[in-house]
Amino acid sequence: MTSQIFTSSRERQMPVTTRSQKTADLSIMIWKNDQVVHSETFLDVPYCFSTIQSEVKAAFAILVEAKKHGIENLLLWVDNKRVAEVILGKWQIDIGDRNRKLFMALRSLRRSFKRLIVTCVPRELLQITDGMLRECTVLDAKAAGVKSATFVKSANRWTYHLNAMPLFDISMTPETVDTIKKFGKPKDGEPQSNKWYIEVPEGSKVSALQNIMETLSPSQLYVAVQHVENKQRLLQELYTLIGNVVPVKINSWSVFLADSIGSDITGKRVMVVFDGFYLEKELERASDFIITLSKPEERRQLSAAGFQELSASCYIYYHGACSPTM
């Protein structure tokens, strides 16, 4: 079975009265796309005298289970850097280390997979496996003498979250829609601003342009670059993204009209500006929505030139109020 599987493991240590009785409750989950392959909790796992021992045993359990399922390509999620380094061979296991045998056993499982990637993720992403322990009603299960329980069917409801899909549909009331319509609008007596900026690292401006295209999906998109004749690499990246179009020259500026037309129905003309913010009047008149890709040190100059930092409210103002369920 050759497949990319995402996994997570979670341990929860339980308070005990003596060191010899130190145990932990562990939970693991293996999933592929929107299907849970295996989901299980282990109660009262013995000899868990420290967090690292509990984490290693959770990782060991999930690798053994993945091997049983014939999985050859695996992505393992953990929130313990030491566990990741042990598996990947980055942690030096000393002869006198009290966890030496445990570490060596875990590392030996790496050879069971054609491709094994181990990555540390924020603790919050592993709350799902924490929830499995709560689902197990730990105290009741222990009273009944249960040592492990599987939750493949009940765990399926989490796969949407694991694949970055929405968990809820939200319907907006008329009052909410009316409030959103006011986002990004000028206050009484203030001029309407259509000039915005985003702080972007120098080598990431084309990626930022792509994000703008995907987010705003403008029906008309212009890209303005100053002194483009000295930026051949940037020019090639632009052609790859927006098409091989002939620019219009306005003094030192080259203005490209993107080939691709987005789905936006407002008809707003969006201009994304590279390397500069003192625009020619012709450029300002040709655009309804100007976004310049700037450096952090240009913030004060941009404010003086009438630019505001692009925010979520600007995005809502651009698209207009709408319900996600519409």
MIVEXTI-614193 format. One line per field, with one value per residue: residue in one letter; chain; x, y, z of N, C-alpha, C in turn. Coordinates in Angstrom, 3 decimals, padded with zeros to 6 digits. Example, Ala and Ser with C-alpha at 12.3 -4.5 7.8 and 13.67 -1.06 7.14 Angstrom:
BEGIN
residu a s
chaine A A
n.X 013.190 012.850
n.Y -005.690 -002.250
n.Z 007.800 007.080
ca.X 012.300 013.670
ca.Y -004.500 -001.060
ca.Z 007.800 007.140
c.X 013.200 012.900
c.Y -003.300 000.030
c.Z 007.800 007.870
This chain:
BEGIN
residu m t s q i f t s s r e r q m p v t t r s q k t a d l s i m i w k n d q v v h s e t f l d v p y c f s t i q s e v k a a f a i l v e a k k h g i e n l l l w v d n k r v a e v i l g k w q i d i g d r n r k l f m a l r s l r r s f k r l i v t c v p r e l l q i t d g m l r e c t v l d a k a a g v k s a t f v k s a n r w t y h l n a m p l f d i s m t p e t v d t i k k f g k p k d g e p q s n k w y i e v p e g s k v s a l q n i m e t l s p s q l y v a v q h v e n k q r l l q e l y t l i g n v v p v k i n s w s v f l a d s i g s d i t g k r v m v v f d g f y l e k e l e r a s d f i i t l s k p e e r r q l s a a g f q e l s a s c y i y y h g a c s p t m
chaine A A A A A A A A A A A A A A A A A A A A A A A A A A A A A A A A A A A A A A A A A A A A A A A A A A A A A A A A A A A A A A A A A A A A A A A A A A A A A A A A A A A A A A A A A A A A A A A A A A A A A A A A A A A A A A A A A A A A A A A A A A A A A A A A A A A A A A A A A A A A A A A A A A A A A A A A A A A A A A A A A A A A A A A A A A A A A A A A A A A A A A A A A A A A A A A A A A A A A A A A A A A A A A A A A A A A A A A A A A A A A A A A A A A A A A A A A A A A A A A A A A A A A A A A A A A A A A A A A A A A A A A A A A A A A A A A A A A A A A A A A A A A A A A A A A A A A A A A A A A A A A A A A A A A A A A A A A A A A A A A A A A A A A
n.X 000.861 000.861 000.802 000.083 -000.026 -001.381 -000.604 -001.268 -000.298 -001.032 -000.467 -001.617 -000.741 -001.553 -002.261 -000.552 000.093 002.487 005.851 006.370 003.967 003.484 001.682 000.320 -002.169 -002.711 -003.270 -003.920 -004.044 -004.620 -004.874 -006.083 -006.566 -009.954 -010.609 -010.547 -008.061 -007.130 -007.880 -007.260 -007.255 -005.126 -005.166 -003.829 -001.050 001.914 004.978 005.590 007.374 007.996 007.286 008.548 008.924 006.281 005.525 007.261 006.354 003.776 004.372 005.747 003.672 002.010 003.613 004.032 001.393 000.885 002.667 001.462 -000.765 000.318 001.368 003.505 004.479 004.721 003.589 004.323 002.860 003.949 004.238 006.547 009.800 012.081 011.286 010.871 013.505 014.825 013.673 014.426 017.152 018.670 019.135 021.580 022.077 023.075 025.203 024.752 022.183 019.029 016.825 017.721 017.282 014.588 014.607 016.251 014.682 012.497 013.754 014.605 012.334 012.126 013.177 011.175 009.658 009.264 009.296 009.500 008.362 008.801 007.258 007.080 004.259 002.014 000.701 -002.061 -003.060 -003.131 -005.210 -007.343 -006.755 -006.428 -009.085 -010.107 -009.450 -011.135 -013.521 -013.438 -014.298 -012.624 -012.497 -014.755 -014.156 -011.812 -012.765 -014.230 -012.283 -011.158 -008.556 -007.844 -009.322 -011.055 -011.810 -012.656 -014.966 -016.364 -014.391 -014.350 -015.696 -013.877 -012.228 -012.710 -011.795 -009.091 -008.277 -008.338 -010.861 -014.050 -015.801 -018.283 -021.321 -022.247 -024.846 -025.762 -027.377 -029.693 -028.939 -026.251 -025.137 -025.604 -023.906 -021.395 -021.207 -020.295 -017.643 -014.329 -015.161 -014.929 -014.899 -017.282 -016.652 -014.058 -011.742 -012.289 -010.301 -008.299 -005.944 -003.600 -001.313 000.956 003.258 006.000 008.514 011.489 012.047 009.603 007.551 006.224 004.893 003.205 001.646 000.318 -001.220 -002.909 -004.321 -005.707 -007.227 -008.718 -009.617 -009.835 -011.639 -010.371 -006.994 -004.070 -000.534 002.067 005.362 008.407 011.150 011.568 013.260 015.637 015.189 015.116 014.776 012.580 010.743 010.467 009.276 006.874 005.714 005.277 003.268 001.165 000.905 002.230 002.370 002.360 003.762 002.479 004.076 004.602 006.232 008.728 007.531 006.270 003.347 001.390 -001.275 -003.063 -003.591 -005.399 -008.773 -010.629 -013.267 -014.622 -017.403 -017.743 -016.467 -014.281 -011.178 -008.082 -004.848 -001.610 001.354 004.799 007.821 007.767 005.908 005.236 003.178 002.402 -000.041 -001.651 -001.632 -002.977 -005.508 -006.331 -007.076 -009.152 -008.562 -005.695 -002.790 000.231 003.316 005.369 008.290 009.170 010.468 009.394 007.002 006.310 006.627 004.745 002.342 002.358 001.975 -000.638 -001.392 -002.904 -002.647 -003.345 -006.150 -008.330 -010.878 -010.787 -010.783 -013.383 -014.802 -014.056 -015.185 -017.814 -020.657 -021.591 -023.105 -021.501 -022.946 -024.387
n.Y -001.187 001.965 005.101 008.481 009.271 011.051 011.547 011.678 011.894 011.598 012.115 011.690 012.227 010.634 011.429 009.757 007.733 006.510 006.120 003.698 003.054 004.748 005.815 006.355 007.725 007.137 008.300 007.726 008.522 007.736 008.925 009.305 011.529 012.082 010.009 008.076 005.906 004.477 004.680 005.045 004.535 004.095 002.912 003.514 002.927 001.400 002.318 004.998 007.321 009.892 012.797 012.585 009.826 008.983 010.280 009.075 006.428 006.761 007.581 005.288 003.387 004.324 004.106 001.351 000.526 001.725 000.271 -002.266 -001.798 -001.768 000.583 002.650 005.169 007.891 010.557 011.906 013.474 015.215 016.835 017.126 017.933 016.435 013.754 013.778 014.270 012.000 009.922 010.723 010.526 012.640 013.142 012.525 009.523 008.789 006.428 006.260 007.194 007.133 006.512 005.092 002.441 002.639 004.796 003.728 001.593 002.967 004.452 002.392 001.624 003.302 002.221 000.700 001.957 003.307 006.026 008.395 011.084 013.331 015.731 018.596 019.952 022.615 022.425 022.758 021.550 018.929 018.553 017.076 014.349 014.450 014.879 012.398 010.881 011.973 011.228 008.575 008.305 008.057 007.335 005.671 003.650 002.595 001.617 -000.485 -002.153 -001.818 -001.706 -000.652 001.166 001.514 004.086 004.502 004.976 007.066 008.981 009.959 012.346 014.333 014.530 016.460 018.789 018.110 018.146 020.774 021.785 023.504 023.627 024.551 025.999 029.329 031.568 034.844 037.487 040.103 042.425 041.937 041.843 044.488 045.820 044.857 045.996 048.498 048.255 049.310 051.633 055.226 057.584 060.182 063.114 062.426 061.718 059.282 056.405 054.624 053.404 051.067 049.101 046.290 044.698 043.022 040.512 040.933 038.888 037.661 038.824 038.184 035.884 037.055 038.594 036.557 035.531 037.710 037.747 035.324 035.773 038.216 037.888 039.545 041.090 042.737 043.199 044.961 045.232 047.059 047.982 049.448 050.589 048.158 047.079 046.538 044.312 041.479 038.840 039.057 039.842 037.517 035.809 037.136 036.930 034.180 033.980 035.842 035.765 036.174 039.175 042.353 045.214 048.493 051.587 054.113 056.789 056.005 053.686 050.373 048.901 046.095 044.223 041.692 038.421 036.510 036.426 037.191 036.084 038.133 040.299 042.950 044.671 046.232 047.787 046.524 047.395 046.270 047.217 047.166 047.931 050.837 053.863 056.439 057.341 057.820 060.166 059.151 056.426 056.249 057.172 055.160 053.080 051.421 050.282 050.167 048.408 048.341 046.627 046.542 047.508 047.054 049.344 051.376 052.198 054.674 056.569 055.630 056.046 058.814 059.283 058.651 055.975 053.041 050.298 047.083 045.196 042.747 043.866 045.518 043.636 042.615 044.934 045.283 043.061 043.241 042.731 039.415 036.191 033.220 030.948 031.426
n.Z 000.000 -001.084 -000.020 000.953 004.213 006.881 010.250 013.773 017.197 020.656 024.089 027.437 030.613 033.680 037.071 039.714 042.658 043.385 042.172 040.863 039.792 037.712 034.991 031.662 029.504 026.132 022.779 019.317 015.809 012.413 009.181 005.806 003.267 003.308 004.965 007.885 008.767 010.966 014.410 017.758 021.329 024.172 027.379 030.637 030.130 031.054 032.883 032.215 033.032 032.490 030.434 027.931 027.665 027.471 025.096 023.241 023.316 022.327 019.697 018.870 018.949 016.909 014.635 014.515 014.079 011.601 010.053 010.215 008.636 006.157 005.182 003.341 002.781 004.858 006.872 009.877 012.601 015.390 018.615 019.948 019.945 020.541 020.130 017.348 016.468 017.407 015.865 013.282 013.411 014.264 016.884 019.268 020.769 023.834 025.582 028.291 028.565 030.081 028.612 026.476 025.295 024.644 022.851 020.803 019.919 018.861 016.814 015.146 013.776 011.658 009.348 008.335 006.468 003.196 002.791 005.223 006.921 009.504 011.420 013.515 015.019 016.039 019.362 019.424 017.102 017.737 019.406 018.647 018.975 021.696 022.337 021.734 023.938 025.832 024.664 025.099 027.612 030.015 032.826 033.231 031.415 032.478 034.867 033.926 033.130 030.610 028.220 025.766 023.052 019.962 017.558 014.927 013.325 014.693 014.637 012.106 011.733 012.196 010.017 008.061 009.246 009.529 006.915 006.279 005.681 005.821 008.951 009.680 008.417 007.896 008.340 007.604 009.334 008.339 009.742 010.322 007.742 006.965 008.724 007.904 005.404 005.944 006.512 005.960 004.770 004.404 007.146 008.014 006.237 005.598 002.940 000.317 000.241 -002.024 -002.096 -001.129 000.877 001.124 003.185 002.005 001.676 -000.296 -002.203 -002.522 -003.923 -006.327 -005.570 -003.694 -005.403 -006.777 -004.668 -004.209 -006.618 -006.383 -004.096 -004.384 -006.966 -009.368 -012.086 -013.817 -014.032 -013.438 -013.612 -012.358 -012.948 -012.108 -014.042 -015.520 -017.361 -016.148 -014.687 -015.394 -014.467 -012.741 -014.656 -016.234 -014.352 -013.967 -016.521 -016.567 -014.676 -015.330 -018.041 -021.371 -022.029 -023.710 -022.324 -021.438 -021.727 -019.380 -018.805 -016.534 -015.875 -016.467 -017.556 -017.161 -018.487 -017.138 -018.511 -017.497 -016.354 -013.551 -011.264 -010.067 -009.710 -009.355 -011.020 -010.475 -011.129 -010.585 -009.528 -009.110 -007.630 -008.147 -006.506 -005.773 -005.028 -005.571 -007.696 -011.181 -012.367 -014.370 -013.839 -011.398 -012.113 -013.775 -012.202 -009.794 -007.432 -005.752 -004.984 -003.382 -003.239 -000.641 001.373 004.869 005.879 004.399 005.373 006.686 004.635 002.829 004.232 004.300 001.629 001.295 001.426 002.852 005.156 003.908 004.900 006.497 006.541 004.320 002.303 002.573 001.996 -000.646 -002.010 -001.190 001.000 001.746 002.122 003.305 002.720 000.479
ca.X 000.000 001.653 -000.108 000.528 -000.898 -001.087 -000.869 -000.980 -000.332 -001.210 -000.450 -002.078 -000.300 -002.521 -001.593 -000.506 000.596 003.860 006.614 006.278 002.662 003.321 001.110 -000.176 -003.186 -002.222 -004.234 -003.299 -004.970 -004.023 -005.899 -005.692 -007.601 -011.089 -010.939 -009.736 -007.570 -007.097 -007.990 -007.290 -006.706 -004.534 -005.327 -002.934 000.195 002.842 006.362 005.682 007.849 008.221 006.549 009.244 008.635 004.906 005.513 007.942 005.484 002.683 004.931 006.031 002.395 001.449 004.454 003.724 000.069 001.028 003.333 000.450 -001.675 001.050 001.649 004.913 004.819 004.070 003.893 003.991 002.729 004.199 004.502 007.738 010.960 012.992 010.783 011.158 014.952 015.196 013.259 015.168 018.581 019.344 019.424 022.628 021.635 024.242 025.170 024.215 020.826 018.072 015.826 018.460 016.615 013.331 014.952 016.761 013.547 011.716 014.518 014.700 011.121 012.246 013.506 009.970 008.927 010.011 009.421 008.955 008.585 008.339 007.190 006.501 003.132 001.541 -000.097 -003.480 -003.453 -003.275 -006.338 -008.289 -006.452 -006.791 -010.531 -010.404 -009.385 -012.378 -014.574 -013.308 -014.780 -011.508 -012.759 -015.686 -013.463 -010.883 -013.560 -014.682 -011.113 -010.796 -007.177 -007.749 -010.598 -010.907 -012.833 -012.543 -016.208 -016.663 -013.336 -014.516 -016.207 -012.767 -011.387 -012.870 -010.877 -007.723 -007.996 -008.526 -012.175 -014.859 -016.578 -019.620 -021.901 -022.713 -025.816 -025.715 -028.641 -029.671 -028.200 -024.830 -024.783 -025.585 -022.693 -020.232 -021.150 -019.620 -016.225 -013.448 -015.702 -014.386 -015.780 -017.831 -015.690 -012.766 -011.749 -012.258 -008.971 -008.266 -004.532 -003.284 000.010 001.258 004.696 006.362 009.949 011.890 011.971 008.285 006.533 005.407 003.990 002.180 000.744 -000.528 -002.195 -003.895 -005.162 -006.589 -008.122 -009.644 -010.140 -010.328 -011.966 -009.352 -005.793 -002.890 000.682 002.954 006.737 009.280 012.461 011.511 014.363 016.737 014.665 014.758 014.291 011.215 009.931 010.156 008.321 005.585 005.168 004.788 002.056 000.056 000.863 003.257 001.686 003.217 003.408 002.330 005.066 004.225 007.497 009.617 006.706 005.720 002.069 000.971 -002.658 -003.026 -004.446 -006.469 -009.859 -011.196 -014.719 -015.227 -018.471 -017.865 -015.896 -013.185 -009.880 -007.059 -003.467 -000.595 002.537 006.097 008.965 007.493 004.574 004.935 002.626 001.965 -001.484 -002.335 -001.800 -004.022 -006.812 -006.677 -007.304 -010.112 -008.043 -004.247 -002.060 001.668 004.081 006.357 009.220 008.791 011.015 008.664 005.682 006.041 006.461 003.470 001.272 002.384 001.481 -002.066 -001.638 -003.270 -002.292 -004.448 -006.649 -009.480 -012.044 -010.651 -011.205 -014.851 -015.277 -013.830 -016.144 -019.176 -021.151 -022.282 -023.130 -020.763 -023.853 -025.092
ca.Y 000.000 003.179 006.225 009.516 009.239 012.017 010.934 012.469 011.122 012.462 011.414 012.442 011.529 010.654 011.480 008.493 007.913 006.037 006.128 002.403 002.939 005.862 005.380 007.426 007.377 007.546 008.195 007.856 008.555 007.682 009.213 009.605 012.371 012.268 008.723 007.648 004.539 003.842 005.634 004.176 005.014 003.076 003.394 003.002 002.370 001.448 002.783 006.329 008.119 011.272 013.152 012.084 008.398 008.860 010.712 008.049 005.252 007.105 007.531 003.875 002.719 004.733 003.556 -000.085 000.383 002.063 -000.878 -003.321 -001.455 -001.795 001.955 002.793 006.594 008.337 011.853 011.786 014.723 015.180 018.176 016.994 018.012 015.334 012.553 013.933 014.142 010.596 009.128 011.149 010.310 013.903 013.178 011.583 008.692 008.450 005.102 006.374 007.760 006.203 006.152 004.603 001.306 003.131 005.608 002.853 000.837 003.887 004.789 001.219 001.518 004.163 001.387 -000.015 002.796 003.845 007.473 008.793 012.491 013.654 017.182 019.108 020.847 023.237 021.561 022.895 020.633 017.589 018.516 016.054 013.099 014.687 014.692 010.967 010.385 012.380 010.401 007.229 008.355 007.321 006.750 004.550 002.565 001.959 000.857 -001.711 -002.948 -001.640 -001.267 000.146 001.285 002.113 005.091 004.816 005.544 008.352 009.944 010.462 013.713 015.267 014.537 017.734 019.721 017.696 018.486 022.226 022.073 024.218 022.813 025.089 026.967 030.486 032.427 036.183 038.206 041.403 043.397 041.655 042.266 045.951 046.238 044.536 046.939 049.716 047.995 049.913 052.889 056.383 058.279 061.430 064.192 061.917 061.311 057.846 055.927 053.420 053.031 050.184 048.479 045.050 044.524 041.732 040.336 041.258 037.746 037.013 039.724 037.493 035.022 037.934 038.926 035.381 035.475 038.768 037.288 034.259 036.277 039.214 037.383 040.724 040.915 043.503 043.283 045.596 045.118 048.173 047.758 050.559 050.216 046.713 046.645 046.091 043.247 040.414 037.661 039.386 039.870 036.139 035.281 037.774 036.320 032.852 034.101 036.606 035.620 036.917 040.358 043.510 046.284 049.882 052.412 055.437 057.283 054.921 052.546 049.434 048.426 044.850 043.801 040.235 037.654 035.803 037.261 036.565 035.939 039.265 040.915 044.378 045.447 047.085 047.611 046.393 047.561 045.873 048.022 046.689 048.848 052.270 054.279 057.767 056.921 058.808 060.428 058.252 055.132 056.365 057.329 053.912 052.012 051.624 049.647 050.094 047.720 048.362 045.640 047.448 047.055 047.603 050.691 052.362 052.409 056.093 057.254 055.199 056.754 060.208 059.318 058.326 054.532 052.388 048.875 046.216 044.414 041.892 044.697 045.978 042.506 042.578 046.121 045.066 042.087 043.503 041.777 038.248 035.072 032.052 029.880 031.820
ca.Z 000.000 -001.173 000.161 001.876 005.379 007.924 011.538 014.967 018.430 021.806 025.365 028.598 031.810 034.763 038.373 040.452 044.017 043.511 040.926 040.188 039.158 036.778 033.717 030.793 028.510 024.816 021.675 017.996 014.672 011.078 008.183 004.434 002.667 004.210 005.578 009.020 008.585 012.286 015.510 018.937 022.598 025.041 028.746 031.682 029.583 032.196 032.776 031.601 034.156 032.044 029.218 026.742 027.542 026.972 023.694 022.444 023.213 021.409 018.346 018.587 018.674 015.623 013.572 014.437 013.473 010.182 009.437 010.097 007.540 004.897 004.733 002.978 002.810 006.083 007.490 011.297 013.357 016.835 019.133 020.776 019.058 020.842 019.451 015.920 016.252 017.633 014.701 012.096 013.604 014.580 018.314 019.644 021.892 024.649 026.205 029.645 028.559 030.688 027.598 025.309 024.649 024.087 021.681 019.745 019.373 018.029 015.610 014.264 012.961 010.477 008.186 007.887 005.524 002.059 002.988 006.520 007.258 010.854 011.561 014.757 014.769 017.282 020.247 019.121 016.037 018.294 020.327 018.183 019.668 023.097 022.417 021.700 025.306 026.485 024.065 025.660 029.005 030.604 034.144 033.072 030.712 033.411 035.839 033.255 032.792 029.203 028.041 024.539 022.339 018.637 017.273 013.508 012.793 015.318 014.319 010.738 011.714 012.292 008.820 007.365 009.900 009.244 005.524 006.154 005.128 006.814 009.874 009.861 007.492 008.656 007.673 008.181 009.471 007.642 010.543 010.140 006.388 006.960 009.433 007.085 004.289 006.391 006.689 004.976 004.252 005.116 008.072 007.477 006.059 005.156 001.530 000.042 -000.120 -002.846 -002.171 -000.018 000.762 001.841 003.391 001.411 001.469 -001.666 -003.113 -002.466 -004.464 -007.328 -004.793 -003.125 -006.507 -007.009 -003.572 -004.452 -007.723 -005.902 -003.052 -004.920 -008.240 -010.100 -013.502 -014.535 -013.202 -014.014 -012.810 -012.701 -012.506 -012.476 -014.600 -015.713 -018.224 -015.286 -013.820 -016.320 -013.736 -012.325 -015.866 -016.609 -013.371 -014.253 -017.735 -016.197 -013.867 -015.917 -019.490 -022.121 -022.545 -024.011 -021.395 -021.870 -021.043 -018.883 -018.260 -016.088 -015.495 -017.447 -017.030 -017.797 -018.286 -016.993 -019.417 -016.791 -015.859 -012.371 -011.157 -009.370 -010.509 -009.042 -012.122 -010.001 -011.789 -009.547 -009.972 -008.138 -007.942 -007.678 -006.409 -005.867 -004.615 -006.105 -008.976 -012.163 -012.292 -015.301 -013.185 -010.377 -012.764 -014.469 -011.225 -008.713 -006.222 -005.944 -003.913 -003.626 -002.482 -000.060 002.399 006.177 006.105 003.594 005.973 006.943 003.346 002.254 004.942 003.848 000.251 001.290 001.406 004.101 005.149 003.497 006.027 006.185 006.257 002.930 001.474 002.601 001.290 -002.079 -002.532 -000.754 001.994 001.202 003.055 002.812 002.290 -000.752
c.X 000.892 000.724 000.504 -000.460 -000.444 -001.443 -000.638 -001.048 -000.429 -001.132 -001.015 -001.671 -001.331 -001.781 -001.656 000.156 002.037 004.525 006.446 004.963 002.460 002.845 000.682 -001.268 -002.739 -003.343 -003.519 -004.388 -004.161 -005.131 -005.282 -006.844 -008.753 -011.529 -009.990 -009.351 -007.571 -007.129 -008.169 -006.738 -006.169 -004.540 -004.331 -001.704 001.269 004.209 006.482 006.073 008.091 007.404 007.207 008.990 007.221 004.833 006.148 007.043 004.282 003.163 005.218 004.746 001.871 002.283 004.201 002.383 000.119 001.683 002.344 -000.477 -000.964 001.362 003.144 005.388 004.024 004.534 003.404 003.967 003.034 004.364 005.698 008.957 011.921 012.570 011.106 012.638 015.432 014.867 014.127 016.674 019.358 019.720 020.465 022.203 022.864 024.066 024.523 022.807 019.832 017.016 016.463 017.716 015.311 013.587 015.406 015.632 012.711 012.445 014.570 013.478 011.190 012.495 012.303 009.213 009.842 010.291 008.727 009.357 008.007 008.365 006.546 005.404 002.708 000.640 -001.577 -003.948 -003.646 -004.404 -007.369 -008.025 -006.620 -008.281 -010.924 -010.356 -010.640 -013.547 -014.598 -013.916 -013.850 -011.862 -013.685 -015.003 -012.515 -011.625 -014.022 -013.515 -010.688 -009.365 -006.976 -009.112 -010.353 -012.090 -012.823 -013.794 -016.482 -015.617 -013.497 -014.988 -015.085 -011.988 -011.547 -011.905 -009.434 -007.315 -008.291 -009.829 -013.036 -015.669 -018.028 -020.025 -022.486 -023.684 -025.831 -027.105 -028.565 -028.877 -026.692 -024.351 -024.676 -024.328 -021.455 -020.087 -020.384 -018.122 -015.427 -013.957 -015.117 -015.400 -016.245 -016.743 -014.324 -012.839 -011.712 -010.847 -009.093 -006.842 -004.141 -001.881 000.066 002.773 005.090 007.881 010.304 011.709 010.607 007.188 005.654 004.434 002.869 001.167 -000.207 -001.595 -003.289 -004.861 -006.159 -007.616 -009.164 -010.311 -010.667 -010.627 -010.991 -008.154 -004.648 -001.724 001.650 004.333 007.597 010.634 012.553 012.664 015.562 016.346 014.188 014.222 012.851 010.278 009.525 009.144 006.930 004.926 004.593 003.444 000.899 -000.035 001.876 002.620 002.682 002.819 003.227 003.303 004.449 005.426 008.368 008.855 006.331 004.473 001.608 -000.504 -002.681 -004.001 -005.654 -007.496 -010.536 -012.708 -015.399 -016.239 -018.618 -017.330 -014.754 -011.897 -008.799 -005.681 -002.533 000.724 003.777 007.055 008.603 006.088 004.261 004.464 002.331 000.447 -002.260 -002.586 -002.926 -005.404 -007.277 -007.097 -008.350 -009.559 -006.554 -003.607 -000.578 002.351 005.317 007.292 008.815 009.279 010.288 007.316 005.359 005.814 005.132 002.296 001.193 001.827 000.015 -002.391 -002.020 -002.922 -003.518 -004.851 -007.831 -010.713 -011.990 -011.111 -012.729 -015.423 -015.148 -014.912 -017.594 -019.632 -021.879 -022.228 -022.338 -021.670 -024.563 -024.427
c.Y 001.230 004.371 007.229 009.580 010.300 011.382 011.928 011.568 012.070 011.624 012.323 011.670 011.703 010.682 010.128 008.736 007.479 005.994 004.826 002.237 003.992 005.352 006.593 006.867 007.951 007.451 008.442 007.907 008.519 007.983 009.515 010.342 012.543 010.957 008.433 006.185 003.792 004.927 004.841 004.897 003.824 003.634 002.721 002.303 002.496 002.039 004.070 007.307 009.578 011.519 012.558 010.588 008.168 009.199 009.655 006.828 005.519 007.033 006.088 003.145 003.066 004.204 002.055 -000.301 000.695 000.913 -002.024 -003.076 -001.416 -000.423 002.102 004.240 007.248 009.735 011.791 013.161 014.451 016.618 018.166 016.916 016.855 014.054 012.611 013.708 012.710 009.756 009.445 010.968 011.561 014.006 012.112 010.824 008.225 007.086 005.171 006.931 006.735 005.731 005.519 003.477 001.739 003.935 004.725 002.047 001.713 004.188 003.618 001.076 002.370 003.350 000.641 000.737 003.245 005.326 007.843 010.233 012.735 015.165 017.550 020.108 021.472 022.299 021.585 021.907 019.205 017.503 017.463 014.734 013.248 014.425 013.227 010.362 010.763 011.531 009.012 007.143 007.523 006.630 005.545 003.357 001.836 001.105 -000.470 -002.594 -002.848 -001.112 -000.455 000.162 001.962 003.027 005.474 005.508 006.921 009.403 010.547 011.910 014.743 015.395 015.812 018.762 019.393 018.030 019.948 022.585 022.725 023.261 023.265 025.928 028.102 031.286 033.775 036.796 039.504 042.456 043.211 042.120 043.781 046.481 046.014 045.513 048.205 049.513 048.672 051.209 054.062 056.955 059.585 062.489 063.741 061.512 059.790 057.439 054.683 052.903 052.264 049.623 047.191 044.967 043.109 041.641 040.466 040.088 037.090 037.830 039.053 036.536 035.841 038.338 037.771 035.256 036.516 038.340 036.237 034.784 037.232 038.752 038.517 040.412 041.690 043.683 043.898 045.405 046.195 047.933 048.912 050.019 048.706 046.204 046.152 044.897 042.070 039.167 037.873 039.348 038.459 035.512 035.862 037.155 034.934 032.934 034.742 036.485 036.530 038.125 041.496 044.661 047.630 050.724 053.747 055.970 056.098 053.647 051.686 048.817 047.224 044.598 042.282 039.566 037.068 036.780 036.524 036.575 037.120 039.972 042.405 045.250 046.348 046.735 047.633 046.576 047.184 046.502 047.389 047.874 050.309 052.614 055.715 057.569 058.100 058.970 059.501 056.878 055.175 056.453 056.028 052.801 052.415 051.144 049.416 049.423 047.763 047.356 046.345 046.738 047.679 049.028 051.772 052.742 053.889 056.856 056.888 055.915 058.200 060.346 058.894 056.851 054.039 050.910 048.028 045.315 043.565 042.722 045.256 044.883 042.438 043.760 045.931 044.164 042.455 042.435 040.633 037.143 033.912 030.947 030.213 031.197
c.Z 000.000 -001.096 001.117 003.029 006.364 009.256 012.655 016.177 019.606 023.073 026.435 029.840 032.917 036.097 039.080 041.805 044.170 042.154 040.158 039.446 038.073 035.420 032.911 029.899 027.175 023.796 020.363 016.929 013.379 010.085 006.825 003.778 003.653 004.861 006.740 008.812 009.913 013.347 016.795 020.162 023.386 026.459 029.691 031.113 030.667 031.843 031.956 032.709 033.782 030.782 027.987 026.568 027.014 025.492 022.795 022.267 022.313 019.965 017.934 018.198 017.291 014.461 013.405 013.740 011.982 009.421 009.238 008.915 006.184 004.340 004.486 003.007 003.936 006.480 008.928 011.946 014.828 017.310 020.072 019.870 019.286 020.127 017.964 015.637 016.468 016.402 013.493 012.231 013.931 016.056 018.643 020.900 022.667 025.311 027.584 029.716 029.099 029.693 026.359 024.580 023.979 022.814 020.517 019.103 018.451 016.728 014.634 013.360 011.700 009.213 007.637 006.804 004.390 002.253 004.295 006.808 008.642 011.011 012.887 014.410 016.091 018.068 019.875 018.058 016.551 019.310 019.920 018.889 021.172 023.298 022.391 023.098 026.080 025.975 024.693 027.060 029.879 031.919 034.050 032.427 031.657 034.432 035.252 032.835 031.343 029.106 026.771 023.873 021.005 018.348 015.798 012.994 013.378 014.979 012.935 010.700 011.780 010.984 008.009 007.933 009.542 007.822 005.219 005.461 006.202 007.681 009.960 008.658 008.325 007.801 008.376 008.244 008.679 008.408 010.379 008.777 006.321 007.642 008.582 005.922 004.656 006.565 005.586 004.401 005.038 006.089 007.436 007.399 005.602 003.688 001.399 -000.382 -000.980 -002.972 -000.903 -000.193 001.575 001.983 002.981 001.306 -000.010 -002.627 -003.195 -003.126 -005.519 -006.636 -004.171 -004.188 -006.789 -005.925 -003.757 -005.556 -007.246 -004.908 -003.607 -006.208 -009.115 -011.557 -014.380 -013.609 -013.994 -013.051 -013.281 -012.096 -013.000 -012.944 -014.834 -016.568 -017.414 -014.416 -014.667 -015.613 -013.271 -013.520 -016.284 -015.652 -013.601 -015.474 -017.431 -015.488 -014.619 -017.435 -020.173 -022.808 -022.757 -023.096 -022.096 -021.061 -020.649 -018.117 -017.826 -015.732 -016.702 -016.831 -017.849 -017.485 -018.276 -017.949 -018.693 -016.239 -014.717 -012.376 -010.478 -010.272 -010.229 -010.169 -011.711 -010.740 -010.709 -010.171 -008.829 -008.558 -007.319 -007.574 -006.617 -005.455 -005.001 -007.543 -009.885 -012.067 -013.220 -014.670 -012.157 -011.016 -013.409 -013.512 -010.202 -007.376 -006.438 -004.730 -004.257 -002.711 -001.943 000.908 003.738 006.394 005.310 004.202 006.151 005.645 002.690 002.915 004.492 002.439 000.151 001.217 002.800 003.999 004.822 004.660 005.580 005.857 004.840 001.969 001.405 001.833 -000.225 -002.667 -002.239 000.216 001.309 002.235 002.479 002.297 000.996 -001.966
